[in-house]
Amino acid sequence: MRVIAVDYGSKRCGIAVSDPLKIIATPLDTIPQNQLKSFLISYCKDNEVEGLVFGMPKRLNNQPNPICKDIEHFISQVQEDLKPRYIDTYDERFTSKIAQASILASGVNKKTRSDKSLIDKVSASILLQDYLSYKQNIK
């Protein structure tokens, strides 16, 4: 069973998915925020998904970013539709910066590097990989 990570944004949401063994995270897609709920419901219906992880962007002082309230509200809206899957949150500080650096290091051209949807789904992949590693270490 797979795990999905969501890098939630006010306009776009990056999506990443794990392999069935929950070892490797892979960027999946970038979805407009207003289509996220229907995308998740459809994806979970068509695939074996164990749980979802939403990135919670915290500030350097560990205080929540203003968008955290939107994320919590969204989670409360989709919980009923996605039962019995678990929904978790995970600190996503610096994932966008790490994603930008990774994309730059990969050698892609400037036009591709500036594609915000690529940054969103790579950020979701980094979030998911960190989450999977954390879960492995607490077992």
C-alpha positions in Angstrom: 0.0 0.0 0.0 1.2 3.5 -0.9 1.4 6.8 0.9 0.6 10.1 -0.8 2.2 13.4 0.2 0.7 16.8 -0.5 2.6 20.0 -0.7 -0.5 22.2 -0.2 -0.5 25.7 -1.8 -3.1 28.4 -2.2 -3.0 28.0 -6.0 -1.3 24.6 -6.7 -0.6 21.4 -4.8 2.4 19.2 -5.4 1.7 15.5 -5.1 4.1 12.6 -4.5 3.6 8.9 -4.0 5.6 6.2 -2.4 6.3 2.8 -3.8 4.2 -0.1 -2.4 7.0 -0.9 0.1 7.0 2.7 1.3 10.7 3.1 0.7 11.0 5.5 -2.3 9.0 8.7 -2.9 8.4 9.8 -6.5 6.9 13.1 -7.7 3.4 12.4 -9.2 1.7 15.6 -10.3 0.8 19.2 -9.6 -2.9 19.8 -9.2 -4.8 23.1 -9.0 -5.8 23.6 -5.3 -9.5 23.7 -6.2 -9.2 20.2 -7.8 -7.3 18.6 -5.0 -10.2 17.0 -3.2 -11.6 15.3 -6.3 -8.1 14.2 -7.4 -7.3 12.6 -4.0 -10.7 10.8 -3.9 -10.2 9.5 -7.4 -6.6 8.4 -6.9 -7.4 6.6 -3.7 -10.3 4.9 -5.3 -8.1 3.6 -8.2 -5.0 2.8 -6.2 -4.1 1.1 -2.9 -3.4 4.0 -0.7 -2.7 3.5 3.0 -2.4 7.1 4.1 -1.9 10.7 3.2 0.7 13.2 4.5 0.2 16.9 4.3 3.2 19.2 4.7 2.8 21.8 7.4 5.0 24.8 6.7 6.3 26.2 10.0 8.4 29.3 10.5 11.9 29.2 11.9 10.5 29.9 15.4 8.4 26.7 15.0 5.2 28.7 14.7 2.7 27.7 12.1 2.6 29.6 8.8 -0.8 31.2 8.1 -1.6 28.6 5.4 -1.6 25.9 8.1 -5.2 26.8 9.0 -6.2 26.3 5.4 -4.5 22.9 5.4 -6.2 21.9 8.6 -9.6 23.0 7.2 -9.0 21.0 4.0 -8.0 17.9 6.0 -11.2 18.1 8.0 -13.2 18.3 4.7 -11.6 15.3 3.1 -11.4 13.0 6.1 -14.9 11.6 5.7 -14.4 10.9 2.0 -11.0 9.1 2.5 -11.8 6.8 5.4 -10.3 4.5 6.6 -7.0 5.9 5.3 -4.9 7.8 7.9 -4.1 11.4 7.3 -1.0 12.8 8.9 0.9 16.1 8.9 4.6 16.6 8.7 6.9 19.6 9.0 7.9 20.8 5.5 10.3 23.6 6.3 12.8 24.2 3.5 11.4 21.6 1.1 10.8 24.3 -1.6 14.4 25.5 -1.3 15.8 22.0 -1.3 13.6 21.2 -4.4 15.0 24.3 -6.2 18.6 23.3 -5.4 17.9 19.7 -6.5 16.4 20.8 -9.8 19.3 23.2 -10.3 21.9 20.4 -9.6 20.1 18.1 -12.0 21.3 20.3 -14.9 17.9 21.1 -16.4 17.5 24.3 -18.5 16.5 27.6 -17.0 12.9 27.4 -18.4 12.3 24.0 -16.8 13.9 25.2 -13.5 11.5 28.1 -13.3 8.4 25.8 -13.7 6.6 26.2 -10.3 4.6 23.1 -10.8 7.9 21.1 -11.0 9.1 22.7 -7.8 5.8 21.8 -6.1 5.9 18.1 -7.0 9.6 17.8 -6.2 8.9 19.5 -2.8 6.1 16.9 -2.2 8.6 14.2 -3.0 11.1 15.5 -0.6 8.4 15.9 2.1 7.3 12.3 1.5 10.9 10.9 1.5 11.6 12.6 4.8 8.3 11.3 6.3 9.0 7.8 5.2 12.5 7.9 6.7 11.1 9.2 9.9 8.5 6.5 10.1 11.1 3.8 9.5 13.3 5.2 12.3 10.5 5.1 14.9 9.6 1.5 14.3 
